[in-house]
Amino acid sequence: MDSNKDYAMETLERLINASKEAINQLIEEIEKPLIEEDDSKRRQAIKAKKECFIDCQDMLMGIKNLEERIKEGEALVEDKKDFKGSFAEKYAKKN
């Protein structure tokens, strides 16, 4: 199971690093000046910048969450539990 946990940790680190790079690229897009002169195209460009901003926020929150989980040492790969059954299975006659 240690190899699964190691793989999970390495994959999370890669995901965090890739997300940070994606955020940098989105920020570069947001920083670009609006050069559209047509009003409808300008509105579309503003809307696209807003979507980039929201995407950056979502990714930042995801990164923060993952980094906190890694620091706290929570079990990132949960062991699968056998099916224990619900109320009916607990009280059913067993053969």
DODRENRO-715278 format. One record per residue: x, y negated, z of N, C-alpha, C in turn; residue number from 1; residue in three letters. Coordinates in Angstrom, 2 decimals. Atoms other than C-alpha are relative to their C-alpha. Layout:
+---------+---------+---------+---------+---------+---------+---------+---------+---------+-----+--------+
:      nu :      nv :      nw :     cau :     cav :     caw :      cu :      cv :      cw : num : residu :
+---------+---------+---------+---------+---------+---------+---------+---------+---------+-----+--------+
:       X :       Y :       Z :       X :       Y :       Z :       X :       Y :       Z : NUM :    ALA :
...
+---------+---------+---------+---------+---------+---------+---------+---------+---------+-----+--------+
This chain:
+---------+---------+---------+---------+---------+---------+---------+---------+---------+-----+--------+
:      nu :      nv :      nw :     cau :     cav :     caw :      cu :      cv :      cw : num : residu :
+---------+---------+---------+---------+---------+---------+---------+---------+---------+-----+--------+
:    0.81 :    1.20 :    0.00 :    0.00 :    0.00 :    0.00 :    0.85 :   -1.26 :    0.00 :   1 :    MET :
:   -0.88 :    1.17 :   -0.02 :    2.97 :   -2.32 :    0.52 :    0.27 :   -0.52 :   -1.40 :   2 :    ASP :
:   -0.26 :    0.45 :    1.36 :    3.61 :   -2.38 :   -3.20 :   -1.19 :   -0.78 :   -0.54 :   3 :    SER :
:    1.19 :    0.76 :    0.41 :    0.01 :   -3.56 :   -3.75 :    0.00 :   -1.38 :    0.63 :   4 :    ASN :
:   -0.05 :    1.30 :   -0.68 :    0.46 :   -6.31 :   -1.17 :    1.09 :   -0.87 :   -0.61 :   5 :    LYS :
:   -1.08 :    0.75 :    0.64 :    3.79 :   -7.33 :   -2.71 :   -0.45 :   -0.52 :   -1.36 :   6 :    ASP :
:    0.50 :    0.40 :    1.33 :    2.18 :   -7.39 :   -6.15 :   -1.00 :   -1.14 :    0.15 :   7 :    TYR :
:    1.00 :    1.04 :   -0.21 :   -0.71 :   -9.45 :   -4.81 :    0.66 :   -1.32 :    0.36 :   8 :    ALA :
:   -0.69 :    1.22 :   -0.41 :    1.62 :  -11.95 :   -3.16 :    0.74 :   -0.63 :   -1.17 :   9 :    MET :
:   -0.72 :    0.52 :    1.16 :    3.78 :  -12.28 :   -6.27 :   -0.98 :   -0.59 :   -1.02 :  10 :    GLU :
:    1.01 :    0.49 :    0.96 :    0.68 :  -12.70 :   -8.44 :   -0.60 :   -1.31 :    0.49 :  11 :    THR :
:    0.53 :    1.25 :   -0.55 :   -0.70 :  -15.37 :   -6.11 :    0.99 :   -1.14 :   -0.17 :  12 :    LEU :
:   -1.03 :    1.02 :    0.19 :    2.59 :  -17.25 :   -6.25 :    0.05 :   -0.46 :   -1.46 :  13 :    GLU :
:    0.01 :    0.34 :    1.42 :    2.54 :  -17.09 :  -10.05 :   -1.23 :   -0.84 :   -0.34 :  14 :    ARG :
:    1.24 :    0.74 :    0.24 :   -1.08 :  -18.29 :  -10.07 :    0.10 :   -1.43 :    0.52 :  15 :    LEU :
:   -0.18 :    1.33 :   -0.58 :   -0.23 :  -21.20 :   -7.79 :    0.91 :   -0.85 :   -0.88 :  16 :    ILE :
:   -0.93 :    0.75 :    0.85 :    2.73 :  -22.23 :   -9.95 :   -0.62 :   -0.37 :   -1.35 :  17 :    ASN :
:    0.66 :    0.29 :    1.28 :    0.72 :  -21.96 :  -13.17 :   -1.07 :   -1.07 :    0.17 :  18 :    ALA :
:    1.03 :    1.00 :   -0.27 :   -2.08 :  -24.00 :  -11.62 :    0.60 :   -1.38 :    0.19 :  19 :    SER :
:   -0.68 :    1.29 :   -0.18 :    0.34 :  -26.73 :  -10.58 :    0.43 :   -0.58 :   -1.34 :  20 :    LYS :
:   -0.38 :    0.47 :    1.34 :    1.64 :  -26.93 :  -14.15 :   -1.22 :   -0.48 :   -0.78 :  21 :    GLU :
:    1.24 :    0.41 :    0.69 :   -1.93 :  -27.08 :  -15.50 :   -0.49 :   -1.34 :    0.53 :  22 :    ALA :
:    0.40 :    1.27 :   -0.59 :   -2.71 :  -29.90 :  -13.07 :    0.85 :   -1.13 :   -0.55 :  23 :    ILE :
:   -0.89 :    1.03 :    0.57 :    0.33 :  -31.84 :  -14.30 :   -0.41 :   -0.36 :   -1.42 :  24 :    ASN :
:    0.43 :    0.26 :    1.38 :   -0.87 :  -31.46 :  -17.89 :   -1.32 :   -0.77 :   -0.03 :  25 :    GLN :
:    1.27 :    0.71 :   -0.06 :   -4.39 :  -32.59 :  -16.98 :    0.20 :   -1.45 :    0.44 :  26 :    LEU :
:   -0.29 :    1.36 :   -0.45 :   -3.00 :  -35.62 :  -15.14 :    0.58 :   -0.83 :   -1.15 :  27 :    ILE :
:   -0.54 :    0.71 :    1.16 :   -1.01 :  -36.56 :  -18.24 :   -1.12 :   -0.41 :   -0.95 :  28 :    GLU :
:    1.14 :    0.34 :    0.86 :   -4.26 :  -36.46 :  -20.23 :   -0.82 :   -1.14 :    0.59 :  29 :    GLU :
:    0.76 :    1.06 :   -0.65 :   -6.01 :  -38.64 :  -17.67 :    0.73 :   -1.34 :   -0.11 :  30 :    ILE :
:   -0.80 :    1.23 :    0.03 :   -3.16 :  -41.18 :  -17.75 :    0.06 :   -0.64 :   -1.38 :  31 :    GLU :
:   -0.05 :    0.56 :    1.36 :   -3.34 :  -41.62 :  -21.52 :   -1.03 :   -1.11 :   -0.14 :  32 :    LYS :
:    0.96 :    1.11 :    0.16 :   -4.93 :  -44.94 :  -22.48 :   -1.12 :    0.37 :   -0.98 :  33 :    PRO :
:    1.14 :   -0.17 :    0.91 :   -8.34 :  -45.03 :  -24.15 :    0.22 :   -0.91 :   -1.20 :  34 :    LEU :
:   -0.22 :    0.82 :    1.18 :   -7.82 :  -46.19 :  -27.72 :   -1.18 :    0.05 :   -0.97 :  35 :    ILE :
:    1.18 :   -0.12 :    0.86 :  -11.22 :  -45.29 :  -29.15 :   -0.73 :   -1.34 :   -0.04 :  36 :    GLU :
:    0.73 :    1.25 :    0.14 :  -12.99 :  -48.33 :  -30.53 :   -1.49 :    0.23 :   -0.17 :  37 :    GLU :
:    1.41 :   -0.35 :    0.13 :  -16.25 :  -46.62 :  -31.38 :   -0.56 :    0.29 :    1.39 :  38 :    ASP :
:    0.57 :   -0.11 :   -1.34 :  -18.52 :  -46.83 :  -28.34 :   -0.32 :    1.44 :    0.39 :  39 :    ASP :
:    0.36 :   -1.38 :   -0.34 :  -19.78 :  -43.23 :  -28.51 :    1.26 :    0.86 :    0.20 :  40 :    SER :
:   -1.25 :   -0.74 :   -0.17 :  -16.25 :  -41.84 :  -28.95 :    0.69 :   -0.39 :    1.29 :  41 :    LYS :
:   -0.60 :    0.48 :   -1.24 :  -15.06 :  -43.99 :  -26.07 :   -0.68 :    0.65 :    1.20 :  42 :    ARG :
:    0.73 :   -0.65 :   -1.08 :  -17.81 :  -42.59 :  -23.84 :    0.39 :    1.47 :    0.12 :  43 :    ARG :
:   -0.42 :   -1.41 :   -0.01 :  -16.84 :  -39.06 :  -24.84 :    1.39 :    0.15 :    0.62 :  44 :    GLN :
:   -1.35 :   -0.05 :   -0.55 :  -13.21 :  -39.80 :  -24.02 :   -0.02 :   -0.22 :    1.52 :  45 :    ALA :
:    0.13 :    0.26 :   -1.44 :  -14.20 :  -41.19 :  -20.61 :   -0.57 :    1.24 :    0.70 :  46 :    ILE :
:    0.60 :   -1.21 :   -0.57 :  -16.35 :  -38.11 :  -19.96 :    1.05 :    1.12 :    0.08 :  47 :    LYS :
:   -1.05 :   -1.02 :    0.00 :  -13.42 :  -35.86 :  -20.91 :    1.01 :   -0.26 :    1.12 :  48 :    ALA :
:   -0.92 :    0.34 :   -1.09 :  -11.16 :  -37.73 :  -18.46 :   -0.61 :    0.35 :    1.35 :  49 :    LYS :
:    0.70 :   -0.33 :   -1.24 :  -13.76 :  -37.29 :  -15.73 :    0.03 :    1.52 :    0.22 :  50 :    LYS :
:   -0.04 :   -1.46 :   -0.11 :  -13.93 :  -33.54 :  -16.45 :    1.40 :    0.48 :    0.38 :  51 :    GLU :
:   -1.38 :   -0.34 :   -0.37 :  -10.12 :  -33.35 :  -16.27 :    0.23 :   -0.28 :    1.48 :  52 :    CYS :
:   -0.15 :    0.38 :   -1.40 :  -10.25 :  -35.13 :  -12.92 :   -0.66 :    1.04 :    0.91 :  53 :    PHE :
:    0.74 :   -0.99 :   -0.80 :  -12.86 :  -32.70 :  -11.54 :    0.72 :    1.34 :   -0.03 :  54 :    ILE :
:   -0.76 :   -1.25 :    0.11 :  -10.88 :  -29.72 :  -12.86 :    1.24 :   -0.04 :    0.88 :  55 :    ASP :
:   -1.19 :    0.15 :   -0.85 :   -7.76 :  -31.05 :  -11.11 :   -0.37 :    0.17 :    1.47 :  56 :    CYS :
:    0.43 :   -0.13 :   -1.38 :   -9.65 :  -31.38 :   -7.84 :   -0.29 :    1.45 :    0.36 :  57 :    GLN :
:    0.34 :   -1.41 :   -0.25 :  -11.00 :  -27.83 :   -8.11 :    1.26 :    0.85 :    0.13 :  58 :    ASP :
:   -1.23 :   -0.78 :   -0.05 :   -7.57 :  -26.42 :   -8.83 :    0.82 :   -0.32 :    1.25 :  59 :    MET :
:   -0.73 :    0.38 :   -1.20 :   -5.98 :  -28.39 :   -5.99 :   -0.60 :    0.66 :    1.24 :  60 :    LEU :
:    0.65 :   -0.66 :   -1.13 :   -8.54 :  -27.04 :   -3.55 :    0.29 :    1.50 :   -0.01 :  61 :    MET :
:   -0.34 :   -1.42 :    0.12 :   -7.90 :  -23.53 :   -4.85 :    1.43 :    0.28 :    0.42 :  62 :    GLY :
:   -1.41 :   -0.16 :   -0.38 :   -4.15 :  -23.94 :   -4.47 :    0.14 :   -0.14 :    1.51 :  63 :    ILE :
:   -0.08 :    0.22 :   -1.44 :   -4.56 :  -25.30 :   -0.95 :   -0.53 :    1.23 :    0.74 :  64 :    LYS :
:    0.59 :   -1.19 :   -0.62 :   -6.79 :  -22.35 :   -0.03 :    0.95 :    1.19 :   -0.07 :  65 :    ASN :
:   -0.93 :   -1.12 :    0.15 :   -4.34 :  -19.79 :   -1.41 :    1.25 :   -0.18 :    0.85 :  66 :    LEU :
:   -1.21 :    0.25 :   -0.79 :   -1.34 :  -21.43 :    0.24 :   -0.27 :    0.19 :    1.49 :  67 :    GLU :
:    0.35 :   -0.19 :   -1.40 :   -3.13 :  -21.48 :    3.60 :   -0.14 :    1.48 :    0.33 :  68 :    GLU :
:    0.16 :   -1.43 :   -0.24 :   -4.06 :  -17.82 :    3.28 :    1.35 :    0.71 :    0.04 :  69 :    ARG :
:   -1.32 :   -0.61 :    0.02 :   -0.48 :  -16.91 :    2.44 :    0.74 :   -0.32 :    1.31 :  70 :    ILE :
:   -0.69 :    0.41 :   -1.23 :    0.87 :  -18.90 :    5.42 :   -0.58 :    0.70 :    1.22 :  71 :    LYS :
:    0.65 :   -0.63 :   -1.15 :   -1.66 :  -17.42 :    7.82 :    0.20 :    1.51 :    0.01 :  72 :    GLU :
:   -0.26 :   -1.43 :    0.06 :   -0.76 :  -13.95 :    6.64 :   -1.26 :    0.84 :   -0.03 :  73 :    GLY :
:    1.23 :   -0.77 :    0.10 :   -4.35 :  -12.90 :    6.04 :    0.20 :    1.14 :   -0.98 :  74 :    GLU :
:   -0.06 :   -1.14 :    0.91 :   -4.85 :   -9.60 :    4.33 :   -0.60 :   -0.42 :   -1.34 :  75 :    ALA :
:    0.46 :    0.41 :    1.32 :   -5.03 :  -10.59 :    0.69 :   -0.51 :    1.18 :   -0.80 :  76 :    LEU :
:    0.48 :   -1.22 :    0.63 :   -5.49 :   -7.03 :   -0.41 :   -0.67 :    0.79 :    1.10 :  77 :    VAL :
:    0.73 :   -0.69 :   -1.05 :   -8.21 :   -5.53 :    1.72 :   -0.06 :    1.49 :   -0.30 :  78 :    GLU :
:    0.14 :   -1.44 :    0.16 :   -8.25 :   -1.83 :    2.30 :   -1.45 :    0.32 :   -0.29 :  79 :    ASP :
:    1.36 :   -0.41 :    0.32 :  -11.27 :   -0.19 :    0.76 :   -0.53 :    0.85 :    1.14 :  80 :    LYS :
:    0.63 :   -0.76 :   -1.06 :  -13.66 :    1.13 :    3.35 :   -0.97 :    0.99 :   -0.62 :  81 :    LYS :
:    0.97 :   -0.98 :    0.46 :  -15.69 :    4.24 :    2.90 :   -1.40 :   -0.52 :    0.26 :  82 :    ASP :
:    1.40 :    0.37 :   -0.17 :  -19.40 :    3.80 :    2.53 :   -0.50 :    0.57 :    1.31 :  83 :    PHE :
:    0.49 :   -0.45 :   -1.30 :  -20.87 :    3.97 :    6.02 :   -1.50 :    0.22 :   -0.01 :  84 :    LYS :
:    1.45 :   -0.15 :    0.06 :  -24.49 :    3.79 :    4.99 :   -0.70 :   -1.12 :    0.72 :  85 :    GLY :
:    0.80 :    1.04 :   -0.64 :  -27.26 :    1.51 :    6.07 :   -0.87 :    0.65 :    1.08 :  86 :    SER :
:    0.87 :   -0.46 :   -1.08 :  -30.01 :    1.94 :    8.62 :   -0.54 :    1.40 :   -0.26 :  87 :    PHE :
:    0.61 :   -1.29 :    0.33 :  -31.69 :    4.86 :    6.85 :    1.02 :    1.14 :    0.05 :  88 :    ALA :
:   -1.04 :   -1.05 :    0.00 :  -28.44 :    6.81 :    6.39 :    0.48 :    0.34 :    1.40 :  89 :    GLU :
:   -0.47 :   -0.24 :   -1.36 :  -27.53 :    6.43 :   10.05 :   -0.94 :    0.95 :    0.75 :  90 :    LYS :
:    0.99 :   -0.76 :   -0.76 :  -30.75 :    8.03 :   11.28 :   -0.59 :    1.19 :   -0.75 :  91 :    TYR :
:    0.48 :   -1.15 :    0.77 :  -31.34 :   10.60 :    8.56 :    0.53 :    1.29 :    0.62 :  92 :    ALA :
:   -0.45 :   -1.30 :   -0.50 :  -31.12 :   14.27 :    9.49 :    1.23 :    0.42 :   -0.79 :  93 :    LYS :
:   -1.21 :   -0.47 :    0.67 :  -27.69 :   15.64 :    8.75 :   -0.05 :    1.52 :   -0.03 :  94 :    LYS :
:    0.02 :   -1.47 :    0.14 :  -27.42 :   19.20 :    7.43 :    1.25 :    0.62 :    0.50 :  95 :    ASN :
+---------+---------+---------+---------+---------+---------+---------+---------+---------+-----+--------+
